[in-house]
Structures are given as structure tokens and as C-alpha cells.
């Protein structure tokens, strides 16, 4: 059960981060130094390390 809960929380963080990053404009992404192709990788990393 613990592994299932951990995975669920990680997936939830991934989806939330992905939604936030995809909601940014191209200008906002540029100001943050994020290329659009990096969004999924950054969301995965955020979910793994938080």
C-alpha cells in the first residue's frame, strides 16, 4: 500500500506541475529559461524530488 500511495502522490505532483508549466506563455517560459521541449522532463524531476 505504501508504494501505491507514493506512486499516486508522485503522479499527482507530475500532473500538477505539467499543468502549471503548460499554462505559462512563451514569454514567461523564456524569462524562466525554460524551453517548451523541457516541460515534461522538468515536471518529472519535480515529482521525483519533492
PQR file of N, CA, C, O and H, with PARSE charges and radii, in Angstrom:
ATOM      1  N   UNK A   1       0.821  -1.197   0.000 -0.4000 1.5000
ATOM      2  CA  UNK A   1       0.000   0.000   0.000 -0.0000 2.0000
ATOM      3  C   UNK A   1       0.865   1.261   0.000  0.5500 1.7000
ATOM      4  O   UNK A   1       0.534   2.243  -0.663 -0.5500 1.4000
ATOM      5  N   UNK A   2       1.945   1.231   0.727 -0.4000 1.5000
ATOM      6  CA  UNK A   2       2.808   2.400   0.815 -0.0000 2.0000
ATOM      7  C   UNK A   2       3.367   2.780  -0.550  0.5500 1.7000
ATOM      8  O   UNK A   2       3.401   3.960  -0.899 -0.5500 1.4000
ATOM      9  H   UNK A   2       2.214   0.433   1.266  0.4000 1.0000
ATOM     10  N   UNK A   3       3.804   1.798  -1.320 -0.4000 1.5000
ATOM     11  CA  UNK A   3       4.343   2.073  -2.654 -0.0000 2.0000
ATOM     12  C   UNK A   3       3.260   2.642  -3.560  0.5500 1.7000
ATOM     13  O   UNK A   3       3.530   3.541  -4.356 -0.5500 1.4000
ATOM     14  H   UNK A   3       3.776   0.839  -1.037  0.4000 1.0000
ATOM     15  N   UNK A   4       2.053   2.136  -3.451 -0.4000 1.5000
ATOM     16  CA  UNK A   4       0.942   2.631  -4.257 -0.0000 2.0000
ATOM     17  C   UNK A   4       0.653   4.085  -3.923  0.5500 1.7000
ATOM     18  O   UNK A   4       0.428   4.892  -4.825 -0.5500 1.4000
ATOM     19  H   UNK A   4       1.833   1.405  -2.805  0.4000 1.0000
ATOM     20  N   UNK A   5       0.656   4.426  -2.656 -0.4000 1.5000
ATOM     21  CA  UNK A   5       0.415   5.800  -2.231 -0.0000 2.0000
ATOM     22  C   UNK A   5       1.528   6.724  -2.703  0.5500 1.7000
ATOM     23  O   UNK A   5       1.270   7.835  -3.167 -0.5500 1.4000
ATOM     24  H   UNK A   5       0.839   3.770  -1.923  0.4000 1.0000
ATOM     25  N   UNK A   6       2.758   6.261  -2.583 -0.4000 1.5000
ATOM     26  CA  UNK A   6       3.895   7.072  -3.032 -0.0000 2.0000
ATOM     27  C   UNK A   6       3.796   7.347  -4.525  0.5500 1.7000
ATOM     28  O   UNK A   6       4.010   8.475  -4.967 -0.5500 1.4000
ATOM     29  H   UNK A   6       2.967   5.359  -2.206  0.4000 1.0000
ATOM     30  N   UNK A   7       3.477   6.331  -5.292 -0.4000 1.5000
ATOM     31  CA  UNK A   7       3.358   6.487  -6.735 -0.0000 2.0000
ATOM     32  C   UNK A   7       2.202   7.425  -7.099  0.5500 1.7000
ATOM     33  O   UNK A   7       2.324   8.240  -8.014 -0.5500 1.4000
ATOM     34  H   UNK A   7       3.304   5.414  -4.932  0.4000 1.0000
ATOM     35  N   UNK A   8       1.090   7.308  -6.385 -0.4000 1.5000
ATOM     36  CA  UNK A   8      -0.069   8.168  -6.633 -0.0000 2.0000
ATOM     37  C   UNK A   8       0.281   9.632  -6.372  0.5500 1.7000
ATOM     38  O   UNK A   8      -0.068  10.513  -7.157 -0.5500 1.4000
ATOM     39  H   UNK A   8       0.991   6.647  -5.642  0.4000 1.0000
ATOM     40  N   UNK A   9       0.975   9.881  -5.257 -0.4000 1.5000
ATOM     41  CA  UNK A   9       1.381  11.259  -4.933 -0.0000 2.0000
ATOM     42  C   UNK A   9       2.349  11.810  -5.973  0.5500 1.7000
ATOM     43  O   UNK A   9       2.238  12.965  -6.383 -0.5500 1.4000
ATOM     44  H   UNK A   9       1.259   9.165  -4.619  0.4000 1.0000
ATOM     45  N   UNK A  10       3.282  10.994  -6.392 -0.4000 1.5000
ATOM     46  CA  UNK A  10       4.242  11.418  -7.403 -0.0000 2.0000
ATOM     47  C   UNK A  10       3.543  11.736  -8.724  0.5500 1.7000
ATOM     48  O   UNK A  10       3.839  12.744  -9.364 -0.5500 1.4000
ATOM     49  H   UNK A  10       3.373  10.055  -6.059  0.4000 1.0000
ATOM     50  N   UNK A  11       2.622  10.875  -9.121 -0.4000 1.5000
ATOM     51  CA  UNK A  11       1.858  11.119 -10.359 -0.0000 2.0000
ATOM     52  C   UNK A  11       1.046  12.393 -10.252  0.5500 1.7000
ATOM     53  O   UNK A  11       0.936  13.149 -11.217 -0.5500 1.4000
ATOM     54  H   UNK A  11       2.381  10.056  -8.600  0.4000 1.0000
ATOM     55  N   UNK A  12       0.482  12.631  -9.090 -0.4000 1.5000
ATOM     56  CA  UNK A  12      -0.323  13.844  -8.881 -0.0000 2.0000
ATOM     57  C   UNK A  12       0.548  15.094  -8.978  0.5500 1.7000
ATOM     58  O   UNK A  12       0.152  16.078  -9.603 -0.5500 1.4000
ATOM     59  H   UNK A  12       0.571  12.017  -8.306  0.4000 1.0000
ATOM     60  N   UNK A  13       1.728  15.061  -8.368 -0.4000 1.5000
ATOM     61  CA  UNK A  13       2.661  16.201  -8.445 -0.0000 2.0000
ATOM     62  C   UNK A  13       3.097  16.432  -9.888  0.5500 1.7000
ATOM     63  O   UNK A  13       3.193  17.572 -10.343 -0.5500 1.4000
ATOM     64  H   UNK A  13       2.050  14.262  -7.861  0.4000 1.0000
ATOM     65  N   UNK A  14       3.360  15.340 -10.603 -0.4000 1.5000
ATOM     66  CA  UNK A  14       3.763  15.443 -12.010 -0.0000 2.0000
ATOM     67  C   UNK A  14       2.675  16.151 -12.823  0.5500 1.7000
ATOM     68  O   UNK A  14       2.961  17.096 -13.560 -0.5500 1.4000
ATOM     69  H   UNK A  14       3.282  14.414 -10.234  0.4000 1.0000
ATOM     70  N   UNK A  15       1.440  15.693 -12.687 -0.4000 1.5000
ATOM     71  CA  UNK A  15       0.345  16.284 -13.460 -0.0000 2.0000
ATOM     72  C   UNK A  15       0.113  17.744 -13.097  0.5500 1.7000
ATOM     73  O   UNK A  15      -0.159  18.562 -13.976 -0.5500 1.4000
ATOM     74  H   UNK A  15       1.208  14.926 -12.089  0.4000 1.0000
ATOM     75  N   UNK A  16       0.216  18.081 -11.820 -0.4000 1.5000
ATOM     76  CA  UNK A  16       0.020  19.465 -11.376 -0.0000 2.0000
ATOM     77  C   UNK A  16       1.125  20.366 -11.926  0.5500 1.7000
ATOM     78  O   UNK A  16       0.851  21.466 -12.407 -0.5500 1.4000
ATOM     79  H   UNK A  16       0.437  17.416 -11.106  0.4000 1.0000
ATOM     80  N   UNK A  17       2.364  19.903 -11.856 -0.4000 1.5000
ATOM     81  CA  UNK A  17       3.482  20.691 -12.372 -0.0000 2.0000
ATOM     82  C   UNK A  17       3.383  20.849 -13.882  0.5500 1.7000
ATOM     83  O   UNK A  17       3.627  21.932 -14.414 -0.5500 1.4000
ATOM     84  H   UNK A  17       2.586  19.009 -11.466  0.4000 1.0000
ATOM     85  N   UNK A  18       3.027  19.778 -14.567 -0.4000 1.5000
ATOM     86  CA  UNK A  18       2.867  19.823 -16.010 -0.0000 2.0000
ATOM     87  C   UNK A  18       1.792  20.835 -16.392  0.5500 1.7000
ATOM     88  O   UNK A  18       1.983  21.622 -17.320 -0.5500 1.4000
ATOM     89  H   UNK A  18       2.829  18.898 -14.135  0.4000 1.0000
ATOM     90  N   UNK A  19       0.677  20.820 -15.693 -0.4000 1.5000
ATOM     91  CA  UNK A  19      -0.421  21.750 -15.959 -0.0000 2.0000
ATOM     92  C   UNK A  19       0.036  23.196 -15.755  0.5500 1.7000
ATOM     93  O   UNK A  19      -0.289  24.069 -16.560 -0.5500 1.4000
ATOM     94  H   UNK A  19       0.522  20.181 -14.939  0.4000 1.0000
ATOM     95  N   UNK A  20       0.788  23.451 -14.685 -0.4000 1.5000
ATOM     96  CA  UNK A  20       1.274  24.800 -14.412 -0.0000 2.0000
ATOM     97  C   UNK A  20       2.239  25.273 -15.500  0.5500 1.7000
ATOM     98  O   UNK A  20       2.112  26.388 -16.004 -0.5500 1.4000
ATOM     99  H   UNK A  20       1.053  22.742 -14.031  0.4000 1.0000
ATOM    100  N   UNK A  21       3.191  24.432 -15.855 -0.4000 1.5000
ATOM    101  CA  UNK A  21       4.174  24.828 -16.864 -0.0000 2.0000
ATOM    102  C   UNK A  21       3.530  25.035 -18.232  0.5500 1.7000
ATOM    103  O   UNK A  21       3.885  25.968 -18.952 -0.5500 1.4000
ATOM    104  H   UNK A  21       3.293  23.526 -15.445  0.4000 1.0000
ATOM    105  N   UNK A  22       2.589  24.172 -18.588 -0.4000 1.5000
ATOM    106  CA  UNK A  22       1.905  24.325 -19.875 -0.0000 2.0000
ATOM    107  C   UNK A  22       1.010  25.548 -19.894  0.5500 1.7000
ATOM    108  O   UNK A  22       0.650  26.034 -20.966 -0.5500 1.4000
ATOM    109  H   UNK A  22       2.301  23.414 -18.003  0.4000 1.0000
ATOM    110  N   UNK A  23       0.648  26.049 -18.733 -0.4000 1.5000
ATOM    111  CA  UNK A  23      -0.193  27.238 -18.648 -0.0000 2.0000
ATOM    112  C   UNK A  23       0.577  28.537 -18.818  0.5500 1.7000
ATOM    113  O   UNK A  23      -0.022  29.603 -18.962 -0.5500 1.4000
ATOM    114  H   UNK A  23       0.941  25.654 -17.862  0.4000 1.0000
ATOM    115  N   UNK A  24       1.892  28.453 -18.802 -0.4000 1.5000
ATOM    116  CA  UNK A  24       2.716  29.648 -18.973 -0.0000 2.0000
ATOM    117  C   UNK A  24       2.793  30.039 -20.450  0.5500 1.7000
ATOM    118  O   UNK A  24       2.719  29.196 -21.343 -0.5500 1.4000
ATOM    119  H   UNK A  24       2.378  27.587 -18.685  0.4000 1.0000
ATOM    120  N   UNK A  25       2.941  31.322 -20.670 -0.4000 1.5000
ATOM    121  CA  UNK A  25       3.099  31.798 -22.042 -0.0000 2.0000
ATOM    122  C   UNK A  25       4.536  31.556 -22.489  0.5500 1.7000
ATOM    123  O   UNK A  25       5.416  31.274 -21.676 -0.5500 1.4000
ATOM    124  H   UNK A  25       3.001  32.007 -19.944  0.4000 1.0000
ATOM    125  N   UNK A  26       4.756  31.672 -23.785 -0.4000 1.5000
ATOM    126  CA  UNK A  26       6.109  31.505 -24.331 -0.0000 2.0000
ATOM    127  C   UNK A  26       7.057  32.526 -23.717  0.5500 1.7000
ATOM    128  O   UNK A  26       8.216  32.219 -23.437 -0.5500 1.4000
ATOM    129  H   UNK A  26       4.041  31.901 -24.445  0.4000 1.0000
ATOM    130  N   UNK A  27       6.565  33.729 -23.511 -0.4000 1.5000
ATOM    131  CA  UNK A  27       7.401  34.782 -22.917 -0.0000 2.0000
ATOM    132  C   UNK A  27       7.785  34.427 -21.477  0.5500 1.7000
ATOM    133  O   UNK A  27       8.936  34.605 -21.078 -0.5500 1.4000
ATOM    134  H   UNK A  27       5.624  33.979 -23.738  0.4000 1.0000
ATOM    135  N   UNK A  28       6.824  33.927 -20.705 -0.4000 1.5000
ATOM    136  CA  UNK A  28       7.110  33.547 -19.319 -0.0000 2.0000
ATOM    137  C   UNK A  28       8.125  32.409 -19.269  0.5500 1.7000
ATOM    138  O   UNK A  28       9.036  32.418 -18.441 -0.5500 1.4000
ATOM    139  H   UNK A  28       5.889  33.783 -21.030  0.4000 1.0000
ATOM    140  N   UNK A  29       7.965  31.442 -20.148 -0.4000 1.5000
ATOM    141  CA  UNK A  29       8.928  30.342 -20.195 -0.0000 2.0000
ATOM    142  C   UNK A  29      10.320  30.852 -20.527  0.5500 1.7000
ATOM    143  O   UNK A  29      11.306  30.428 -19.924 -0.5500 1.4000
ATOM    144  H   UNK A  29       7.225  31.435 -20.820  0.4000 1.0000
ATOM    145  N   UNK A  30      10.397  31.761 -21.487 -0.4000 1.5000
ATOM    146  CA  UNK A  30      11.687  32.333 -21.872 -0.0000 2.0000
ATOM    147  C   UNK A  30      12.320  33.070 -20.698  0.5500 1.7000
ATOM    148  O   UNK A  30      13.520  32.945 -20.453 -0.5500 1.4000
ATOM    149  H   UNK A  30       9.596  32.105 -21.977  0.4000 1.0000
ATOM    150  N   UNK A  31      11.510  33.837 -19.976 -0.4000 1.5000
ATOM    151  CA  UNK A  31      12.027  34.577 -18.821 -0.0000 2.0000
ATOM    152  C   UNK A  31      12.563  33.635 -17.739  0.5500 1.7000
ATOM    153  O   UNK A  31      13.499  33.975 -17.015 -0.5500 1.4000
ATOM    154  H   UNK A  31      10.536  33.938 -20.176  0.4000 1.0000
ATOM    155  N   UNK A  32      11.961  32.457 -17.642 -0.4000 1.5000
ATOM    156  CA  UNK A  32      12.414  31.475 -16.665 -0.0000 2.0000
ATOM    157  C   UNK A  32      13.564  30.614 -17.189  0.5500 1.7000
ATOM    158  O   UNK A  32      14.153  29.831 -16.444 -0.5500 1.4000
ATOM    159  H   UNK A  32      11.200  32.182 -18.230  0.4000 1.0000
ATOM    160  N   UNK A  33      13.874  30.764 -18.466 -0.4000 1.5000
ATOM    161  CA  UNK A  33      14.953  29.974 -19.056 -0.0000 2.0000
ATOM    162  C   UNK A  33      14.540  28.548 -19.364  0.5500 1.7000
ATOM    163  O   UNK A  33      15.371  27.640 -19.372 -0.5500 1.4000
ATOM    164  H   UNK A  33      13.396  31.400 -19.072  0.4000 1.0000
ATOM    165  N   UNK A  34      13.250  28.354 -19.619 -0.4000 1.5000
ATOM    166  CA  UNK A  34      12.721  27.023 -19.907 -0.0000 2.0000
ATOM    167  C   UNK A  34      12.310  26.951 -21.367  0.5500 1.7000
ATOM    168  O   UNK A  34      11.552  27.790 -21.855 -0.5500 1.4000
ATOM    169  H   UNK A  34      12.575  29.092 -19.612  0.4000 1.0000
ATOM    170  N   UNK A  35      12.819  25.937 -22.060 -0.4000 1.5000
ATOM    171  CA  UNK A  35      12.370  25.705 -23.432 -0.0000 2.0000
ATOM    172  C   UNK A  35      11.144  24.797 -23.388  0.5500 1.7000
ATOM    173  O   UNK A  35      11.075  23.909 -22.538 -0.5500 1.4000
ATOM    174  H   UNK A  35      13.434  25.255 -21.664  0.4000 1.0000
ATOM    175  N   UNK A  36      10.183  24.996 -24.276 -0.4000 1.5000
ATOM    176  CA  UNK A  36       8.974  24.174 -24.269 -0.0000 2.0000
ATOM    177  C   UNK A  36       9.245  22.671 -24.307  0.5500 1.7000
ATOM    178  O   UNK A  36       8.482  21.893 -23.735 -0.5500 1.4000
ATOM    179  H   UNK A  36      10.240  25.718 -24.966  0.4000 1.0000
ATOM    180  N   UNK A  37      10.303  22.260 -24.962 -0.4000 1.5000
ATOM    181  CA  UNK A  37      10.603  20.824 -25.039 -0.0000 2.0000
ATOM    182  C   UNK A  37      11.073  20.256 -23.703  0.5500 1.7000
ATOM    183  O   UNK A  37      11.144  19.037 -23.544 -0.5500 1.4000
ATOM    184  H   UNK A  37      10.923  22.892 -25.427  0.4000 1.0000
ATOM    185  N   UNK A  38      11.393  21.110 -22.751 -0.4000 1.5000
ATOM    186  CA  UNK A  38      11.872  20.671 -21.444 -0.0000 2.0000
ATOM    187  C   UNK A  38      10.751  20.495 -20.417  0.5500 1.7000
ATOM    188  O   UNK A  38      11.005  20.010 -19.315 -0.5500 1.4000
ATOM    189  H   UNK A  38      11.335  22.100 -22.880  0.4000 1.0000
ATOM    190  N   UNK A  39       9.540  20.872 -20.750 -0.4000 1.5000
ATOM    191  CA  UNK A  39       8.450  20.890 -19.781 -0.0000 2.0000
ATOM    192  C   UNK A  39       8.207  19.522 -19.162  0.5500 1.7000
ATOM    193  O   UNK A  39       8.130  19.414 -17.938 -0.5500 1.4000
ATOM    194  H   UNK A  39       9.334  21.266 -21.646  0.4000 1.0000
ATOM    195  N   UNK A  40       8.085  18.488 -19.960 -0.4000 1.5000
ATOM    196  CA  UNK A  40       7.815  17.159 -19.397 -0.0000 2.0000
ATOM    197  C   UNK A  40       8.950  16.670 -18.501  0.5500 1.7000
ATOM    198  O   UNK A  40       8.703  16.097 -17.440 -0.5500 1.4000
ATOM    199  H   UNK A  40       8.148  18.576 -20.954  0.4000 1.0000
ATOM    200  N   UNK A  41      10.173  16.892 -18.919 -0.4000 1.5000
ATOM    201  CA  UNK A  41      11.317  16.464 -18.101 -0.0000 2.0000
ATOM    202  C   UNK A  41      11.334  17.197 -16.768  0.5500 1.7000
ATOM    203  O   UNK A  41      11.565  16.591 -15.721 -0.5500 1.4000
ATOM    204  H   UNK A  41      10.373  17.358 -19.781  0.4000 1.0000
ATOM    205  N   UNK A  42      11.092  18.484 -16.808 -0.4000 1.5000
ATOM    206  CA  UNK A  42      11.087  19.274 -15.561 -0.0000 2.0000
ATOM    207  C   UNK A  42       9.954  18.827 -14.627  0.5500 1.7000
ATOM    208  O   UNK A  42      10.138  18.766 -13.412 -0.5500 1.4000
ATOM    209  H   UNK A  42      10.904  18.976 -17.658  0.4000 1.0000
ATOM    210  N   UNK A  43       8.805  18.520 -15.186 -0.4000 1.5000
ATOM    211  CA  UNK A  43       7.688  18.039 -14.376 -0.0000 2.0000
ATOM    212  C   UNK A  43       8.027  16.690 -13.731  0.5500 1.7000
ATOM    213  O   UNK A  43       7.701  16.460 -12.566 -0.5500 1.4000
ATOM    214  H   UNK A  43       8.655  18.570 -16.173  0.4000 1.0000
ATOM    215  N   UNK A  44       8.676  15.808 -14.480 -0.4000 1.5000
ATOM    216  CA  UNK A  44       9.082  14.506 -13.927 -0.0000 2.0000
ATOM    217  C   UNK A  44      10.084  14.704 -12.784  0.5500 1.7000
ATOM    218  O   UNK A  44       9.978  14.067 -11.736 -0.5500 1.4000
ATOM    219  H   UNK A  44       8.941  15.995 -15.426  0.4000 1.0000
ATOM    220  N   UNK A  45      11.042  15.584 -12.999 -0.4000 1.5000
ATOM    221  CA  UNK A  45      12.041  15.833 -11.962 -0.0000 2.0000
ATOM    222  C   UNK A  45      11.406  16.435 -10.721  0.5500 1.7000
ATOM    223  O   UNK A  45      11.758  16.065  -9.601 -0.5500 1.4000
ATOM    224  H   UNK A  45      11.128  16.101 -13.850  0.4000 1.0000
ATOM    225  N   UNK A  46      10.478  17.356 -10.909 -0.4000 1.5000
ATOM    226  CA  UNK A  46       9.803  17.969  -9.764 -0.0000 2.0000
ATOM    227  C   UNK A  46       9.029  16.935  -8.974  0.5500 1.7000
ATOM    228  O   UNK A  46       9.009  16.981  -7.744 -0.5500 1.4000
ATOM    229  H   UNK A  46      10.192  17.656 -11.819  0.4000 1.0000
ATOM    230  N   UNK A  47       8.401  16.018  -9.653 -0.4000 1.5000
ATOM    231  CA  UNK A  47       7.614  14.980  -8.979 -0.0000 2.0000
ATOM    232  C   UNK A  47       8.525  14.009  -8.236  0.5500 1.7000
ATOM    233  O   UNK A  47       8.174  13.513  -7.165 -0.5500 1.4000
ATOM    234  H   UNK A  47       8.418  15.980 -10.652  0.4000 1.0000
ATOM    235  N   UNK A  48       9.673  13.746  -8.799 -0.4000 1.5000
ATOM    236  CA  UNK A  48      10.588  12.778  -8.186 -0.0000 2.0000
ATOM    237  C   UNK A  48      11.266  13.346  -6.955  0.5500 1.7000
ATOM    238  O   UNK A  48      11.497  12.618  -5.989 -0.5500 1.4000
ATOM    239  H   UNK A  48       9.958  14.148  -9.669  0.4000 1.0000
ATOM    240  N   UNK A  49      11.591  14.635  -6.967 -0.4000 1.5000
ATOM    241  CA  UNK A  49      12.389  15.213  -5.891 -0.0000 2.0000
ATOM    242  C   UNK A  49      11.591  15.997  -4.853  0.5500 1.7000
ATOM    243  O   UNK A  49      12.181  16.597  -3.955 -0.5500 1.4000
ATOM    244  H   UNK A  49      11.404  15.227  -7.752  0.4000 1.0000
ATOM    245  N   UNK A  50      10.283  16.005  -4.958 -0.4000 1.5000
ATOM    246  CA  UNK A  50       9.539  16.765  -3.945 -0.0000 2.0000
ATOM    247  C   UNK A  50       8.854  15.850  -2.968  0.5500 1.7000
ATOM    248  O   UNK A  50       8.183  16.320  -2.049 -0.5500 1.4000
ATOM    249  H   UNK A  50       9.804  15.517  -5.688  0.4000 1.0000
TER
END
